[in-house]
Amino acid sequence: MMLAPLRVKLAQSYADRLRGVGLRVAWREFDAVCMPRCRAVHTLALARPIDVVFVSVDTTIVEVRHRVRPWRIVVTRAPNAVDAWEFPAGSCEACGVVAGLSIDAMLCRMVRSSDP
């Protein structure tokens, strides 16, 4: 059985970080947004909620925020968080994502859950 790869947008530039998911109504071009060296995210101008995951330098998930509504600012409480990831709302809950899991394990769970 062949699993489809997860499409991750790497947001490194200031413009990419500011845009994040952007004004997207649906996630079409990618499945997740990774923002390296980022400890806060905004959902300004988003049409729908998103899930936000904060990850430490050793790729361990240190905080998960479910269904963050539009027009919010989320700052991690985890002192060891270094990266932020954005996912469609409900993705983390559907895949059983919790703090302590590695981001690699989460992405594998997401790929498996999208397999028909």
LODORO-133061 format. One record per atom (N, C-alpha, C, O): z, y, x. Coordinates in steps of 0.001 Angstrom, whole numbers, padded with zeros to 6 digits, always signed. Last residue first. Layout:
ZYX...
//
This chain:
+001988+006235-007527+001830+005723-008901+002310+004324-009118+002221+003807-010232+004272+008119-005612+003340+006990-005596+003223+006407-007007+004243+006111-007630+006293+009900-005617+005021+010373-006151+003962+009276-006184+002875+009479-006725+008352+008563-004403+008501+008871-005819+007215+009375-006444+007045+009295-007661+007439+008418-001749+007553+007195-002545+007643+007493-004035+007077+006761-004847+007636+011122-001052+006330+010451-001013+006372+009196-001871+005443+008936-002637+010387+011509-001309+009473+012262-002150+008103+011603-002191+007478+011533-003250+011382+009812+000666+011731+009550-000744+010756+010271-001662+010338+009719-002680+010365+011167+002894+009928+009795+002599+010219+009437+001148+009388+008823+000480+011842+013521+002716+010386+013581+002574+009815+012199+002279+008876+012075+001493+014424+012481+003196+014100+013139+001929+012601+013155+001699+012137+012837+000604+014184+011567+005795+014457+010600+004729+014122+011199+003369+013600+010510+002492+013810+014058+007054+012771+013024+007134+012951+011991+006030+011976+011582+005398+016220+015314+006632+015047+015865+005948+013904+014852+005981+013111+014787+005041+018914+013011+006052+018008+013723+006957+016812+014235+006161+016441+013655+005140+021919+013666+004199+020649+012936+004337+019783+013690+005339+019913+014909+005458+023822+015613+004019+024103+014460+004867+022869+013599+005096+022793+012877+006090+023474+016505+000613+023841+016905+001969+024226+015655+002752+024873+014753+002221+020902+014700-001176+022259+015226-001034+022470+015669+000406+021737+015261+001306+018473+013641-003445+018741+014354-002199+020142+014965-002235+020516+015649-003187+017197+012039-005380+018567+011755-004958+018950+012421-003652+019669+011838-002841+014802+012767-006406+014778+011898-005226+016173+011578-004704+016308+010907-003681+015461+014441-008499+014658+013248-008783+014672+012254-007626+014567+011046-007837+016747+016521-007127+017500+015672-008047+016767+014358-008308+017381+013292-008334+014544+017596-005754+015710+017081-005024+016528+016138-005895+016950+015075-005440+012787+018417-007829+012373+017448-006803+013563+016801-006120+013585+015585-005928+013637+020478-009450+013858+019108-009904+013498+018047-008882+013867+016885-009050+011151+022796-008520+012434+022549-009190+012503+021117-009702+011557+020609-010305+009427+022176-005452+009393+022405-006896+010740+022043-007521+011391+021090-007093+011095+023521-002526+010431+022439-003248+010332+022809-004721+011078+023667-005191+011620+024880+000691+011473+025119-000739+010660+023978-001344+009673+023526-000765+013947+024989+003353+012800+024322+002736+012806+024657+001256+013865+024713+000632+015092+026534+006319+015118+026457+004860+013828+025800+004380+012755+026031+004938+017103+025956+009263+015817+026012+008567+016033+025952+007059+017022+025397+006582+019773+025935+010061+018801+026685+010859+017454+026850+010156+016734+027808+010440+023262+025641+009460+021895+025624+008913+020972+026463+009785+021332+027563+010202+025915+025738+010174+024996+025069+011095+023567+024970+010558+022740+024277+011152+027353+026928+008123+027221+027650+009387+026215+027027+010352+025715+027705+011250+026402+027100+004817+026566+026164+005935+026350+026887+007270+025261+027407+007514+025689+028722+002849+027105+028793+003235+027371+027926+004465+028437+028010+005076+022622+030559+002665+023370+029328+002884+024814+029611+003270+025117+030606+003928+021672+032599+000054+022094+032593+001456+022940+031344+001643+023867+031095+000872+019273+033547-002170+020140+032432-001801+020406+032506-000306+019477+032479+000501+018626+035692-004761+018660+035590-003302+019680+034516-002978+020815+034563-003451+016428+035701-007622+017705+035434-006979+017526+035491-005458+016415+035355-004944+014166+035675-009295+014877+036922-009052+016293+036705-008505+017229+037419-008866+014241+032397-010873+013551+033580-010334+014491+034784-010230+015470+034898-010968+016834+029976-009982+015998+030724-010921+015310+031907-010252+015739+032365-009193+016947+026966-008448+017269+028382-008242+016285+029205-009079+015070+029130-008896+017339+024053-008639+016786+024912-009705+017232+026378-009594+017812+026941-010522+019932+023463-006305+019027+022961-007337+018600+024071-008296+019405+024910-008701+020409+023494-002988+020554+024360-004163+019494+023938-005175+018297+024051-004913+022118+021872-000468+021031+021751-001443+021354+022677-002616+022456+022634-003163+022862+021679+002990+023114+022294+001684+021878+022151+000802+020745+022291+001264+022167+020147+005126+023548+020640+005090+023885+021333+003765+025057+021547+003455+020355+017502+006313+020463+018427+005187+021923+018844+005068+022808+018001+004927+019568+017283+009722+020438+016846+008637+020471+017918+007546+020601+019106+007841+018181+017990+012025+017413+017611+010821+018254+017051+009678+017721+016416+008767+019696+019217+013947+019457+017778+014114+018777+017160+012877+018798+015942+012706+019959+021813+012974+019071+021589+014117+018781+020098+014338+017723+019753+014865+020039+021474+009327+020604+021796+010648+019593+021462+011741+018524+020910+011478+018690+022979+006367+018716+021870+007326+019278+022346+008666+019027+023475+009088+018699+023501+002883+018968+024051+004213+019257+022893+005164+019971+021951+004819+016554+023699+000161+017306+022794+001031+017462+023472+002390+016490+023955+002972+016022+024552-003180+016102+025037-001800+017019+024104-001014+018114+023763-001463+013796+024374-005893+014908+023754-005179+014853+024271-003743+013776+024410-003164+012989+027019-008236+012666+026128-007117+013949+025470-006631+015049+025943-006917+011751+028290-011447+012801+027946-010465+012252+027055-009350+011204+026425-009493+008823+030451-011782+009638+029283-012127+010718+029047-011081+010619+029543-009959+007629+032715-010843+007520+032454-012283+008464+031343-012724+008863+031284-013888+008971+035089-008531+008540+033732-008872+008512+033564-010385+009281+034197-011109+009962+037592-007878+008608+037517-008435+008120+036091-008693+006955+035905-009044+012238+036256-005629+011730+037452-006279+010270+037249-006677+009457+036783-005879+013821+034436-004479+012893+033934-005495+012330+035108-006289+011990+034974-007464+014568+034130-000990+014568+034881-002245+013584+034227-003208+012640+033553-002796+016836+032703+001371+015551+032682+000659+015678+033557-000583+016761+033701-001150+018235+032256+004621+018280+032863+003289+016881+032850+002674+015877+032971+003376+017864+031333+007129+019139+030979+006490+019289+031591+005098+020339+031463+004469+015501+030126+009373+015698+030895+008144+016969+030412+007445+017128+029217+007198+014015+028685+011325+014907+029789+011687+015144+030722+010502+015005+031941+010612+011148+027783+009335+012013+027612+010507+012825+028876+010787+012376+029991+010520+010539+026858+006286+010713+028138+006962+011687+027964+008122+012902+027992+007928+008261+024963+004480+009293+024923+005524+009323+026282+006210+008297+026796+006656+007532+024016+001254+007398+025105+002222+008566+024983+003190+009722+024909+002773+005665+021371-000343+006903+021964+000155+006566+023106+001094+005473+023168+001657+003157+020689-001159+004286+020093-001884+005628+020705-001489+006613+020573-002215+000168+022695-001709+001173+022054-000864+002325+021581-001729+002469+022001-002877-001593+023563-003637-002084+023431-002266-001108+022731-001333-001505+022228-000282-000049+023557-006041-001337+022865-005942-001742+022570-004496-002180+021465-004178+002418+024085-008109+002294+023724-006690+001007+022935-006559+000965+021761-006927+001924+026805-010374+002009+025364-010101+001831+025138-008601+001168+025920-007920+002143+029476-010084+002580+028920-011359+002748+027409-011201+003621+026809-011828+003025+031555-007400+002412+030311-007868+003005+029882-009205+004218+029928-009411+003576+033779-005976+003507+033907-007428+002907+032669-008075+002348+032738-009170+005351+032130-003322+004535+033200-003884+004577+033219-005395+005522+032723-006009+006664+030526-001632+005876+029863-002663+004960+030884-003328+003902+030524-003843+006450+032935+000814+007021+031630+000463+006122+030879-000499+004953+030628-000206+006186+035678+001433+005421+035102+000328+006026+033781-000130+006110+033525-001331+007822+035925+003623+008015+036815+002493+007353+036239+001241+007899+036310+000141+006676+034005+005295+008067+033855+004840+008332+034709+003608+008987+034266+002664+004120+035091+005728+004262+033763+005115+005672+033556+004562+005838+032993+003480+004872+037509+006989+004132+037530+005713+004260+036197+004983+004480+036164+003773+006066+036569+009341+006854+037354+008387+006184+037350+007009+006855+037204+005988+005116+033151+010074+004958+034607+010172+005817+035305+009121+006237+034695+008138+005709+030550+009272+006284+031077+010507+006180+032591+010603+007067+033241+011156+005803+028107+007165+005813+029565+007053+006498+030155+008278+007724+030251+008321+003935+025388+006585+004859+025920+007580+004752+027442+007568+003712+027996+007927+003712+023317+003868+003249+024608+004391+004320+025117+005349+005481+025259+004966+002989+019938+003594+004031+020923+003881+003386+022177+004457+002612+022108+005412+002241+017290+001658+001621+018502+002207+002688+019581+002341+003222+020076+001349+002696+013930+002373+003275+015110+001746+002675+016341+002423+002618+016403+003651+000120+011458+002046+001011+012297+002855+001522+013490+002043+000844+013981+001141+000283+008610-000059-000335+009899+000232+000627+010739+001061+001831+010731+000803+000527+005297+001162+001160+006425+000493+000462+007714+000896+000093+007890+002057-000886+002184+000590-001008+003415+001360-000378+004554+000562-000723+004751-000603+000000-001169+000842+000000+000000+000000+000000+001241+000894+000787+001338+001835
//
